[in-house]
Amino acid sequence: MQITWNQQVVKKENKTLVLDLIMNSFPISRADAAQKLGLNKGTVSSLVSELIDEKLIFESGPGESSGGRRPVMLLFNQNAGYSIGVDLGVNYIYGVLTDLLGNIILEKNTENPGLSYKDALREVNSLIQELIDSAPSSPYGIIGIGVGAPGIVNKEGDVLLAPNLGWRNVSLKRDLEHAFNLPVIVENEANAGAYGEKKFGVGKDYDNLIYISAGIGIGAGIIINGELYKGINGYSGEVGHMSIDFNGPKCSCGNNGCWELYASEQSLISKAGSFGLENEMTLEKIINLAASEDEDALSMLKETGRHLGLGIINIINAFNPKQIIIGNRLAAAKEWLSWDVKQTINKYTLPFHQTEIDISFSNLALPAAALGVSAFSIENFIKNQLQI
């Protein structure tokens, strides 16, 4: 009997539901899966057989019986393939190799000292190749590469503008696909961080959150009703370039008084000279000085915390989120930023916006952006693999 287009669509939807349930609820029996999904047992059994043949799931020993024969349990094969996620920062390149559940198998980190696009691409390619070479054997091998890049990224994976890197109109997705002949997803780094926090980090319990990526520059990833909001063309979240002082200094984007000139890692380092600290200052050195109670370092961090809070107030007033997450490099200074950020928000935010809003910092052990783009690649693989 010929299968109609409508039947193919229904089958694909049901197969997606079955796999999603097994991924998130394994071990689970066929009968329990059918009951939870409200599908016919025969339909579930047929789809499970296909998924087993495709090596996306497998059977394990019998589970507990509720009377009668003990059921065979189904498990998701998280080692059916591996994904690569790369966080391409302004002053670092960080990559992870994960299984299909986002568990980190291997991680690599290298510096990115203001490299040209050509040089940075060479470093990224080298890091990705190391991760590929280290991947265990699996049915599907490397299923995709995700890259989180700072700046404005369009839907085609081109970096249209990365002011802090000096890049314009570079075809990162195309260049990586040419180098590795694998599916590549390029996403704005802050969007990747927001998704990584929502899926794996401190944002797991919230469906409306804003992730503030505070590194050399500042960007925001926006989660609304559990979904990543990217705007019409994918350019949302460029909050680092909202002006908080029209008479302020010129920004690399061309505007004056942008938020990231006052509250980013770069602005913090720039303050060091005015405090008489050494020229070769880094975030790590400032944190070490603060830990030893150096008054200048403490003052710099206090001022940065206030400016972070002032910008976040505008975001809270605009979006009314349940949670704000401060991530990327400045999250390492949580101990010295948190109080001033929260005090500033409490002092100046409209009272009805303050109710039960959670101000959090990223867990430094969680590479949110790299995991976020790795998850994008996994979801893309699963979607394409389930084509009927």
BELFENQUI-V453852 format. One record per residue. RES is the residue in one small letter. PSI is psi in radians with two decimals (999 if undefined). BURIAL is 1 if it has 16 or more other C-alpha atoms within 10 Angstrom, else 0. D_CENTER is the distance of its C-alpha to the mean C-alpha in whole Angstrom. Layout:
((RES:PSI:BURIAL:D_CENTER) (RES:PSI:BURIAL:D_CENTER))
//
This chain:
((m:2.32:0:45) (q:2.35:0:43) (i:2.21:0:39) (t:2.91:0:39) (w:-0.72:0:36) (n:-0.68:0:35) (q:-0.65:0:35) (q:-0.72:0:33) (v:-0.79:0:30) (v:-0.73:0:31) (k:-0.75:1:31) (k:-0.75:1:28) (e:-0.75:0:26) (n:-0.69:1:28) (k:-0.68:1:27) (t:-0.75:1:23) (l:-0.76:1:24) (v:-0.83:1:26) (l:-0.73:1:23) (d:-0.72:0:20) (l:-0.78:1:23) (i:-0.70:1:24) (m:-0.67:1:20) (n:-0.16:0:19) (s:0.22:0:23) (f:2.63:0:25) (p:2.54:1:27) (i:2.55:1:29) (s:2.86:1:32) (r:-0.75:1:33) (a:-0.77:1:35) (d:-0.65:0:33) (a:-0.78:1:30) (a:-0.73:1:33) (q:-0.78:0:34) (k:-0.61:0:30) (l:-0.22:0:29) (g:0.53:0:33) (l:2.78:0:34) (n:2.43:0:37) (k:-0.66:0:37) (g:-0.67:0:38) (t:-0.81:0:35) (v:-0.75:1:33) (s:-0.70:1:35) (s:-0.76:0:35) (l:-0.64:1:31) (v:-0.70:1:31) (s:-0.72:0:33) (e:-0.76:0:31) (l:-0.58:1:28) (i:-0.76:1:30) (d:-0.58:0:32) (e:0.01:0:28) (k:0.42:1:27) (l:-0.42:1:24) (i:2.91:1:26) (f:2.89:1:29) (e:2.54:1:32) (s:-3.04:0:33) (g:2.90:0:36) (p:2.56:0:37) (g:-2.94:0:36) (e:2.48:0:38) (s:2.46:0:41) (s:0.32:0:41) (g:2.16:0:45) (g:-2.81:0:46) (r:2.44:0:44) (r:2.34:0:41) (p:2.61:1:38) (v:2.33:1:36) (m:2.58:1:32) (l:2.41:1:29) (l:2.58:1:26) (f:2.37:1:23) (n:1.47:1:23) (q:-0.23:1:20) (n:0.37:1:21) (a:-0.38:1:22) (g:3.07:1:20) (y:2.56:1:17) (s:2.65:1:14) (i:2.29:1:13) (g:2.32:1:9) (v:2.21:1:10) (d:1.85:1:9) (l:1.62:1:12) (g:2.99:1:13) (v:-0.64:1:16) (n:0.32:0:18) (y:2.79:0:16) (i:2.13:1:14) (y:2.30:1:12) (g:2.61:1:12) (v:2.57:1:12) (l:2.14:1:14) (t:2.77:1:14) (d:-3.03:1:16) (l:0.01:1:15) (l:0.08:1:14) (g:0.14:1:11) (n:2.31:0:14) (i:2.17:1:14) (i:-0.67:1:17) (l:2.58:0:17) (e:2.56:1:15) (k:2.52:0:17) (n:2.40:0:16) (t:2.84:0:19) (e:2.69:0:20) (n:1.34:1:19) (p:1.22:0:22) (g:0.73:0:22) (l:2.65:1:23) (s:2.89:0:24) (y:-0.76:0:22) (k:-0.79:0:24) (d:-0.71:0:24) (a:-0.71:1:20) (l:-0.70:1:20) (r:-0.71:0:23) (e:-0.73:1:21) (v:-0.78:1:18) (n:-0.73:1:20) (s:-0.76:0:22) (l:-0.78:1:19) (i:-0.73:1:18) (q:-0.67:0:21) (e:-0.73:1:21) (l:-0.71:1:19) (i:-0.80:1:20) (d:-0.43:0:24) (s:-0.08:0:23) (a:2.38:1:21) (p:2.79:0:24) (s:2.46:0:26) (s:2.81:0:25) (p:-0.67:0:26) (y:-0.10:0:23) (g:-2.51:0:22) (i:2.07:1:19) (i:-0.18:1:18) (g:2.92:1:16) (i:2.30:1:13) (g:2.45:1:10) (v:2.23:1:10) (g:2.10:1:8) (a:2.49:1:11) (p:2.44:1:12) (g:-2.93:1:14) (i:2.10:1:15) (v:2.24:1:14) (n:3.14:1:17) (k:-0.28:0:17) (e:0.01:0:18) (g:0.32:1:16) (d:2.42:1:18) (v:1.82:1:17) (l:-0.67:1:20) (l:2.14:1:20) (a:1.49:1:18) (p:-0.68:1:20) (n:-0.17:1:20) (l:-0.23:1:20) (g:0.44:0:23) (w:2.50:1:21) (r:2.29:0:23) (n:0.99:0:23) (v:2.39:1:21) (s:1.28:1:21) (l:-0.78:1:18) (k:-0.85:1:17) (r:-0.76:1:21) (d:-0.67:0:22) (l:-0.67:1:19) (e:-0.65:0:21) (h:-0.64:0:24) (a:-0.62:0:23) (f:-0.16:0:22) (n:0.76:0:23) (l:2.74:0:20) (p:2.35:1:18) (v:2.36:1:15) (i:2.20:1:12) (v:2.21:1:11) (e:2.68:1:9) (n:2.39:1:9) (e:-0.68:1:7) (a:-0.67:1:7) (n:-0.74:1:6) (a:-0.73:1:3) (g:-0.71:1:3) (a:-0.77:1:5) (y:-0.67:1:4) (g:-0.71:1:4) (e:-0.68:1:6) (k:-0.69:1:8) (k:-0.62:1:8) (f:-0.25:1:9) (g:-2.53:1:10) (v:-0.13:1:12) (g:0.11:1:11) (k:-0.53:0:12) (d:0.10:0:16) (y:2.42:1:15) (d:-0.18:1:15) (n:1.78:1:15) (l:2.74:1:13) (i:2.19:1:12) (y:2.13:1:9) (i:1.93:1:11) (s:1.79:1:10) (a:1.64:1:13) (g:-2.36:1:14) (i:-0.69:1:17) (g:-2.98:1:16) (i:2.33:1:15) (g:3.00:1:12) (a:2.44:1:11) (g:2.36:1:9) (i:2.12:1:11) (i:2.09:1:11) (i:2.18:0:15) (n:0.70:0:17) (g:-0.04:1:14) (e:2.53:0:13) (l:2.17:1:10) (y:2.17:1:13) (k:-0.05:1:13) (g:3.06:0:17) (i:-0.81:0:20) (n:0.11:0:19) (g:0.27:0:15) (y:0.26:1:16) (s:2.85:1:15) (g:0.11:1:13) (e:0.95:1:16) (v:-0.37:1:17) (g:-0.36:1:18) (h:0.35:1:20) (m:2.31:1:22) (s:2.24:1:25) (i:0.03:1:27) (d:1.72:0:30) (f:-0.32:0:31) (n:0.17:0:34) (g:-3.07:0:31) (p:2.79:0:31) (k:2.34:0:30) (c:2.81:1:26) (s:-0.31:0:25) (c:-0.22:0:24) (g:-0.30:0:28) (n:3.03:0:27) (n:2.49:1:29) (g:0.58:1:28) (c:2.63:1:24) (w:-0.70:1:22) (e:-0.21:1:20) (l:-0.19:1:24) (y:-0.35:1:24) (a:0.25:1:21) (s:3.05:1:19) (e:-0.72:1:19) (q:-0.72:1:22) (s:-0.64:1:24) (l:-0.79:1:24) (i:-0.67:1:25) (s:-0.55:1:28) (k:-0.41:1:29) (a:-0.68:1:30) (g:-0.71:0:33) (s:-0.32:0:35) (f:0.10:0:35) (g:0.29:0:37) (l:2.90:0:34) (e:2.73:0:34) (n:-0.72:0:33) (e:0.98:0:30) (m:2.56:0:28) (t:2.90:1:25) (l:-0.72:1:22) (e:-0.71:0:23) (k:-0.68:0:27) (i:-0.73:1:26) (i:-0.72:1:25) (n:-0.69:0:28) (l:-0.73:0:30) (a:-0.69:1:29) (a:-0.47:0:29) (s:0.23:0:33) (e:0.62:0:33) (d:2.17:0:34) (e:-0.68:0:35) (d:-0.77:1:33) (a:-0.74:1:30) (l:-0.69:1:30) (s:-0.73:0:31) (m:-0.78:1:28) (l:-0.64:1:26) (k:-0.77:1:27) (e:-0.71:1:28) (t:-0.71:1:24) (g:-0.74:1:23) (r:-0.76:1:26) (h:-0.62:1:24) (l:-0.82:1:21) (g:-0.71:1:22) (l:-0.74:1:24) (g:-0.67:1:21) (i:-0.56:1:19) (i:-0.80:1:23) (n:-0.68:1:23) (i:-0.73:1:19) (i:-0.79:1:21) (n:-0.56:0:24) (a:-0.66:0:22) (f:-0.33:0:20) (n:0.96:1:21) (p:2.89:1:18) (k:-0.50:1:18) (q:2.46:1:16) (i:2.23:1:15) (i:2.17:1:12) (i:2.05:1:13) (g:-2.88:1:10) (n:-2.73:1:10) (r:-0.66:1:14) (l:-0.25:1:16) (a:-0.39:1:15) (a:-0.37:1:17) (a:0.40:1:20) (k:-0.77:1:19) (e:-0.55:0:23) (w:-0.15:1:25) (l:-0.59:1:22) (s:-0.84:1:22) (w:-0.81:0:26) (d:-0.64:1:26) (v:-0.88:1:23) (k:-0.66:1:24) (q:-0.71:0:28) (t:-0.77:1:27) (i:-0.80:1:25) (n:-0.58:0:28) (k:-0.65:0:30) (y:-0.21:0:29) (t:2.53:1:27) (l:2.39:0:30) (p:-0.69:0:31) (f:-0.17:0:30) (h:-0.23:1:26) (q:-0.24:1:26) (t:1.97:0:27) (e:0.40:0:25) (i:2.38:0:21) (d:2.09:1:19) (i:1.97:1:18) (s:2.81:1:16) (f:2.56:1:14) (s:2.59:1:11) (n:2.10:1:13) (l:-0.35:0:13) (a:-0.19:0:14) (l:1.95:0:10) (p:1.40:1:8) (a:-0.82:1:5) (a:-0.77:1:3) (a:-0.71:1:6) (l:-0.61:1:6) (g:-0.84:1:3) (v:-0.51:1:6) (s:-0.72:1:8) (a:-0.67:1:8) (f:-0.75:1:9) (s:-0.69:1:12) (i:-0.79:1:13) (e:-0.65:0:13) (n:-0.71:1:15) (f:-0.84:1:17) (i:-0.76:1:18) (k:-0.82:0:19) (n:-0.59:0:21) (q:-0.46:0:23) (l:0.16:1:24) (q:2.32:0:26) (i:999:0:30))
//
